Amino acid sequence: MKCFKNATVYVEGEGLKKTTVCFDEKIQKISRCADKTAEVIELPENAIVLPGFIDQHIHGAGGSDGMDGTVEDIAMIANTVAAEGTTSFLVTTMTQSVENITKAMQAVKTYCAANNKQGARVAGIHLEGPFIAAAHKGAQPLEYVATPDVAVFDAYNQASGNAIKIVTLAPEVEGAETLIRHLSDIGVVASIGHTGAKHADIVKAIAAGAKDVTHTYNAQSALHHREIGVVGSAMLCDELNCEMIADTIHVSVPAMKLLVKNKPADKLTLITDAMRAKGVPDGVSELGGQVVYVKNGEARLEDGTLAGSVLRMNRAVQNVVEKVGVPFTQAVDYATINPAKTLGIDGETGSIKVGKKADFVVLNENYDVLMTVRDGEIIYQA
């Protein structure tokens, strides 16, 4: 047994409070009275204990990418994101050849079967493409864009060991509605993204079971007063959870404020959408076989297209608090319990409550990560 003794803790249902948290793999006790046999983990006075962050959309970090298709690369990502307070993440793929996507699926299956305890937990896969709209491909390679197909999805899911948790797709493309219904039936989240959909398409997608919007604002039809598109529909429809890249590059501060103002507090999720260049020096990198130039926190293709981010989740939370004006604990919810609910794992993680996994991030007042704990073990310490 270990404990954080008399620490400032964000406790589910109670907010920030001074208390003691005792835990092994799971949280055993939240009380003023410490278990006398527990190993006390010393924290500085300015430390705040939060639930571990959950990143449902991240491609890579530390020079590795989920599409590299090896357990070593997944391990690199897992260890790199632990340093930003992330305890669970989805290995996110991109539009690529069937062979390359299948290889990535198999690598996740092998990695998860090994039950690796180092770094953040792989909670599954976010299949971003290939079922997208060519006109809204963003930084995804055009030649591999494919029509939504249940059989193709099932083959990917089987290769992954049924690890796919989210599928990004364009709902206006023929075959999308059938795939959305299939995903809904088997408990996989259909996420609207890389799409030119109109409001009527979004309404149909929601009726079919769509629940999420991929990196809201980016690579999707904009709000217009005669056709509100994906962006307007994302704000209007409370059924949809909205991902947001809070780096102030992909989404401006006023745009972030607009989305926050229009979404229920439990329907917005911070993501990093980070690529392999996160955690390594600026320079030339790669995304899906395309050359990417990284400079001053921006990652772009040669034609200037934004190509994922190098955002860290602790800084995403900081940006939402300090630049958007969101209350601290609400911003934390955006990175913890909200994605947990989307993924259906909120009974296990996403908040600090007795019986849940002992997944924590410890921050200081500058949002620096002092420590990350997963399943009761320290996976990062500054």
ZASETI-813732 format. One line per 8 residues: number of its first residue (from 1); their letters; for each residue x, y, z of C-alpha. Coordinates in nm, 2 decimals. Example, Ala and Ser with C-alpha at 12.3 -4.5 7.8 and 13.67 -1.06 7.14 Angstrom:
REM ZASETI-813732
1) as) 1.23 -0.45 0.78 | 1.37 -0.11 0.71 .
//
This chain:
REM ZASETI-813732
1) mkcfknat) 0.00 0.00 0.00 | 0.11 0.35 -0.08 | -0.04 0.69 0.00 | -0.03 1.06 -0.08 | -0.06 1.20 0.28 | -0.25 1.52 0.35 | -0.22 1.63 -0.02 | -0.44 1.86 -0.23 .
9) vyvegegl) -0.64 1.61 -0.43 | -0.92 1.64 -0.69 | -1.17 1.39 -0.55 | -1.47 1.29 -0.76 | -1.78 1.47 -0.64 | -1.60 1.68 -0.39 | -1.36 1.89 -0.59 | -1.01 1.99 -0.46 .
17) kkttvcfd) -0.96 1.91 -0.10 | -0.68 1.83 0.15 | -0.69 1.46 0.21 | -0.50 1.13 0.21 | -0.53 0.88 -0.07 | -0.42 0.52 0.00 | -0.38 0.29 -0.30 | -0.22 -0.03 -0.44 .
25) ekiqkisr) -0.33 -0.10 -0.80 | -0.66 0.06 -0.71 | -0.76 0.34 -0.49 | -0.84 0.18 -0.15 | -0.92 0.48 0.08 | -0.97 0.85 0.06 | -0.96 0.99 0.42 | -0.79 1.22 0.66 .
33) cadktaev) -0.65 0.91 0.83 | -0.36 0.74 0.66 | -0.31 0.37 0.67 | -0.02 0.34 0.92 | 0.14 0.06 0.71 | 0.13 0.26 0.39 | 0.44 0.39 0.22 | 0.41 0.77 0.21 .
41) ielpenai) 0.50 0.93 -0.13 | 0.63 1.27 -0.03 | 0.50 1.56 -0.23 | 0.59 1.93 -0.22 | 0.34 2.17 -0.06 | 0.24 2.31 -0.40 | 0.15 1.97 -0.55 | -0.20 1.89 -0.68 .
49) vlpgfidq) -0.30 1.53 -0.73 | -0.53 1.48 -1.03 | -0.67 1.18 -1.22 | -0.43 1.06 -1.49 | -0.49 1.22 -1.83 | -0.65 1.01 -2.11 | -0.56 1.10 -2.47 | -0.81 0.94 -2.71 .
57) hihgaggs) -0.63 1.08 -3.02 | -0.25 1.07 -3.04 | -0.05 0.94 -3.33 | 0.30 0.94 -3.19 | 0.57 1.09 -2.97 | 0.94 1.05 -2.89 | 1.02 0.99 -3.25 | 0.78 0.70 -3.29 .
65) dgmdgtve) 0.44 0.67 -3.45 | 0.16 0.42 -3.41 | 0.17 0.35 -3.78 | 0.53 0.23 -3.75 | 0.37 -0.10 -3.65 | 0.61 -0.23 -3.39 | 0.58 -0.29 -3.01 | 0.90 -0.09 -2.96 .
73) diamiant) 0.74 0.22 -3.12 | 0.42 0.18 -2.91 | 0.64 0.15 -2.60 | 0.83 0.47 -2.69 | 0.50 0.66 -2.72 | 0.37 0.51 -2.39 | 0.69 0.62 -2.21 | 0.70 0.97 -2.37 .
81) vaaegtts) 0.34 1.06 -2.29 | 0.38 0.95 -1.92 | 0.60 1.26 -1.88 | 0.30 1.48 -1.96 | 0.07 1.31 -1.71 | -0.11 1.07 -1.95 | -0.19 0.73 -1.80 | -0.41 0.60 -2.08 .
89) flvttmtq) -0.42 0.66 -2.46 | -0.55 0.53 -2.79 | -0.29 0.44 -3.05 | -0.42 0.65 -3.34 | -0.37 0.54 -3.70 | -0.42 0.73 -4.02 | -0.53 0.68 -4.38 | -0.28 0.43 -4.52 .
97) svenitka) -0.26 0.11 -4.72 | -0.45 -0.20 -4.60 | -0.11 -0.37 -4.53 | 0.02 -0.08 -4.32 | -0.30 -0.04 -4.12 | -0.32 -0.41 -4.06 | 0.05 -0.41 -3.94 | -0.04 -0.13 -3.69 .
105) mqavktyc) -0.34 -0.33 -3.57 | -0.13 -0.64 -3.51 | 0.14 -0.45 -3.32 | -0.12 -0.31 -3.08 | -0.26 -0.66 -3.02 | 0.09 -0.80 -2.95 | 0.17 -0.50 -2.72 | -0.15 -0.53 -2.52 .
113) aannkqga) -0.11 -0.91 -2.48 | 0.23 -0.85 -2.32 | 0.06 -0.65 -2.04 | 0.34 -0.39 -2.04 | 0.36 -0.20 -1.71 | 0.60 0.07 -1.82 | 0.46 0.40 -1.95 | 0.10 0.49 -2.01 .
121) rvagihle) -0.16 0.22 -2.07 | -0.27 0.15 -2.42 | -0.65 0.16 -2.39 | -0.71 0.06 -2.75 | -0.70 0.21 -3.10 | -0.84 0.52 -3.27 | -0.88 0.43 -3.64 | -0.86 0.78 -3.80 .
129) gpfiaaah) -0.94 0.69 -4.16 | -0.93 0.55 -4.42 | -1.31 0.61 -4.43 | -1.29 0.99 -4.48 | -1.38 1.25 -4.74 | -1.10 1.31 -5.00 | -1.18 1.69 -5.00 | -1.12 1.71 -4.63 .
137) kgaqpley) -0.82 1.47 -4.59 | -0.60 1.73 -4.41 | -0.26 1.58 -4.37 | -0.37 1.23 -4.47 | -0.25 1.08 -4.80 | -0.52 1.09 -5.07 | -0.43 0.77 -5.25 | -0.54 0.56 -4.95 .
145) vatpdvav) -0.88 0.72 -4.88 | -1.14 0.44 -4.89 | -1.52 0.40 -4.89 | -1.67 0.30 -4.55 | -1.70 -0.08 -4.55 | -1.81 -0.30 -4.26 | -1.61 -0.60 -4.38 | -1.29 -0.39 -4.41 .
153) fdaynqas) -1.34 -0.25 -4.06 | -1.41 -0.60 -3.92 | -1.09 -0.73 -4.07 | -0.89 -0.44 -3.90 | -1.07 -0.50 -3.57 | -1.00 -0.87 -3.58 | -0.63 -0.80 -3.65 | -0.62 -0.57 -3.35 .
161) gnaikivt) -0.78 -0.83 -3.11 | -1.09 -0.62 -3.11 | -0.90 -0.32 -2.97 | -1.06 -0.05 -3.19 | -1.25 0.20 -2.97 | -1.30 0.50 -3.20 | -1.34 0.52 -3.58 | -1.32 0.86 -3.75 .
169) lapevega) -1.53 0.87 -4.07 | -1.71 1.11 -4.30 | -2.09 1.05 -4.26 | -2.18 1.19 -4.60 | -1.99 0.92 -4.79 | -2.18 0.62 -4.93 | -2.17 0.33 -4.68 | -2.10 0.55 -4.38 .
177) etlirhls) -2.44 0.51 -4.22 | -2.43 0.13 -4.24 | -2.08 0.14 -4.08 | -2.20 0.38 -3.81 | -2.48 0.14 -3.72 | -2.24 -0.15 -3.71 | -2.00 0.04 -3.48 | -2.28 0.14 -3.25 .
185) digvvasi) -2.40 -0.22 -3.23 | -2.06 -0.35 -3.12 | -1.98 -0.06 -2.88 | -1.72 0.12 -3.09 | -1.75 0.50 -3.11 | -1.82 0.65 -3.45 | -1.65 0.99 -3.47 | -1.74 1.25 -3.73 .
193) ghtgakha) -1.42 1.38 -3.89 | -1.23 1.47 -4.21 | -1.57 1.55 -4.36 | -1.77 1.80 -4.56 | -2.10 1.69 -4.41 | -2.40 1.91 -4.39 | -2.62 1.94 -4.09 | -2.87 1.69 -4.23 .
201) divkaiaa) -2.59 1.44 -4.27 | -2.49 1.49 -3.90 | -2.85 1.44 -3.79 | -2.86 1.11 -3.97 | -2.53 1.01 -3.83 | -2.64 1.08 -3.47 | -2.96 0.87 -3.54 | -2.74 0.59 -3.66 .
209) gakdvtht) -2.52 0.61 -3.34 | -2.24 0.86 -3.40 | -2.13 1.01 -3.07 | -1.81 1.21 -3.13 | -1.65 1.48 -3.34 | -1.28 1.44 -3.44 | -1.06 1.74 -3.37 | -1.35 1.99 -3.39 .
217) ynaqsalh) -1.29 2.28 -3.64 | -1.01 2.10 -3.82 | -1.06 1.92 -4.16 | -1.44 1.96 -4.16 | -1.71 2.19 -4.30 | -1.72 2.53 -4.14 | -2.02 2.71 -3.98 | -2.22 2.92 -4.23 .
225) hreigvvg) -2.55 3.10 -4.16 | -2.73 2.90 -4.44 | -2.55 2.57 -4.37 | -2.41 2.52 -4.03 | -2.19 2.22 -4.14 | -2.00 2.00 -3.90 | -1.87 2.29 -3.68 | -2.22 2.44 -3.63 .
233) samlcdel) -2.37 2.09 -3.58 | -2.10 2.00 -3.32 | -2.20 2.31 -3.12 | -2.58 2.26 -3.17 | -2.61 1.89 -3.09 | -2.56 1.80 -2.73 | -2.54 1.43 -2.82 | -2.20 1.48 -2.97 .
241) ncemiadt) -1.88 1.49 -2.77 | -1.62 1.72 -2.92 | -1.25 1.67 -2.94 | -1.04 1.98 -2.93 | -0.67 2.04 -2.99 | -0.60 2.32 -2.74 | -0.26 2.43 -2.87 | -0.38 2.78 -2.99 .
249) ihvsvpam) -0.25 2.68 -3.34 | -0.50 2.43 -3.47 | -0.78 2.62 -3.29 | -0.76 2.99 -3.20 | -0.84 3.11 -2.85 | -1.17 3.27 -2.95 | -1.27 2.95 -3.13 | -1.19 2.75 -2.82 .
257) kllvknkp) -1.40 3.00 -2.61 | -1.69 2.96 -2.86 | -1.68 2.58 -2.84 | -1.66 2.58 -2.46 | -1.95 2.82 -2.44 | -2.17 2.60 -2.66 | -2.09 2.25 -2.53 | -2.22 2.09 -2.20 .
265) adkltlit) -1.92 2.06 -1.96 | -1.92 1.68 -2.00 | -1.92 1.69 -2.38 | -1.58 1.83 -2.46 | -1.25 1.64 -2.46 | -0.90 1.76 -2.49 | -0.67 1.57 -2.73 | -0.32 1.63 -2.84 .
273) damrakgv) -0.34 1.47 -3.19 | 0.04 1.46 -3.15 | 0.28 1.31 -3.40 | 0.62 1.15 -3.37 | 0.79 1.49 -3.34 | 0.65 1.55 -2.99 | 0.92 1.53 -2.73 | 1.21 1.57 -2.98 .
281) pdgvselg) 1.39 1.88 -3.11 | 1.25 2.09 -3.40 | 1.34 1.99 -3.75 | 1.23 1.75 -4.02 | 0.99 1.47 -3.93 | 0.74 1.24 -4.10 | 0.37 1.16 -4.10 | 0.23 0.88 -4.31 .
289) gqvvyvkn) 0.52 0.88 -4.55 | 0.50 1.26 -4.59 | 0.77 1.50 -4.49 | 0.68 1.73 -4.20 | 0.86 2.04 -4.09 | 0.84 2.12 -3.71 | 0.93 2.47 -3.59 | 0.82 2.67 -3.28 .
297) gearledg) 0.56 2.42 -3.18 | 0.40 2.39 -3.53 | 0.41 2.08 -3.75 | 0.33 2.14 -4.12 | 0.35 1.96 -4.45 | 0.56 2.12 -4.73 | 0.24 2.30 -4.86 | 0.17 2.45 -4.52 .
305) tlagsvlr) -0.10 2.21 -4.41 | -0.11 2.15 -4.04 | 0.01 1.79 -3.97 | -0.08 1.70 -3.62 | 0.06 1.87 -3.32 | 0.35 1.85 -3.07 | 0.11 1.95 -2.79 | 0.15 1.80 -2.44 .
313) mnravqnv) -0.17 1.72 -2.24 | -0.06 1.92 -1.93 | -0.01 2.23 -2.15 | -0.35 2.17 -2.32 | -0.51 2.19 -1.97 | -0.31 2.50 -1.89 | -0.41 2.67 -2.21 | -0.78 2.60 -2.15 .
321) vekvgvpf) -0.76 2.75 -1.80 | -0.53 3.04 -1.86 | -0.63 3.15 -2.21 | -0.99 3.03 -2.24 | -1.09 3.10 -1.88 | -1.23 2.75 -1.79 | -1.24 2.66 -1.42 | -0.94 2.44 -1.33 .
329) tqavdyat) -1.13 2.13 -1.23 | -1.36 2.16 -1.54 | -1.05 2.17 -1.76 | -0.91 1.86 -1.58 | -1.25 1.69 -1.66 | -1.19 1.76 -2.03 | -0.88 1.55 -2.01 | -0.99 1.27 -1.77 .
337) inpaktlg) -1.35 1.18 -1.70 | -1.49 1.30 -2.03 | -1.28 1.08 -2.25 | -1.33 0.80 -2.00 | -1.70 0.83 -2.05 | -1.67 0.84 -2.43 | -1.46 0.52 -2.42 | -1.68 0.35 -2.16 .
345) idgetgsi) -1.40 0.31 -1.91 | -1.53 0.57 -1.66 | -1.61 0.29 -1.41 | -1.24 0.21 -1.40 | -1.05 0.53 -1.44 | -1.09 0.90 -1.52 | -1.15 1.03 -1.16 | -1.02 0.98 -0.81 .
353) kvgkkadf) -1.27 0.75 -0.63 | -1.23 0.44 -0.41 | -1.23 0.13 -0.63 | -1.10 0.29 -0.95 | -0.75 0.24 -1.09 | -0.47 0.42 -0.91 | -0.40 0.65 -1.21 | -0.27 0.99 -1.10 .
361) vvlnenyd) -0.08 1.29 -1.23 | 0.08 1.53 -0.99 | 0.12 1.89 -1.11 | 0.26 2.20 -0.95 | 0.12 2.55 -0.98 | 0.29 2.60 -1.32 | 0.12 2.28 -1.46 | 0.46 2.10 -1.47 .
369) vlmtvrdg) 0.43 1.73 -1.42 | 0.60 1.62 -1.10 | 0.49 1.26 -1.11 | 0.27 1.02 -1.30 | 0.13 0.70 -1.14 | -0.04 0.42 -1.33 | -0.20 0.12 -1.15 | -0.03 0.24 -0.84 .
377) eiiyqa) 0.32 0.24 -0.98 | 0.52 0.55 -1.06 | 0.58 0.56 -1.44 | 0.73 0.91 -1.44 | 0.90 1.13 -1.19 | 1.06 1.47 -1.26 .
//
